[in-house]
């Protein structure tokens, strides 16, 4: 039983590399923001709320970008 366990270990060693890519993709927040409104589209009231939330999220993401780039702050 021990040898198969060692076979699983290298697969676990490969998983951290895959974990790194989701972190980078996680930095790209806009794509996930696009999907929630589609799900909320079933409810008209939810759609309006989703639009407001989407605008807020976009404003927050823009604020984050400005905070990260000092040049943008100086440009303002």
Buried (B, 14 or more C-beta within 10 A) or exposed (E): EEEEEEEEEEEEEEEEEEEEEEEEEEEEEEEEBEEBBEEBEEEEEBBEEBEEBBEEBEEEEEEEEBEEEEEEEEEE
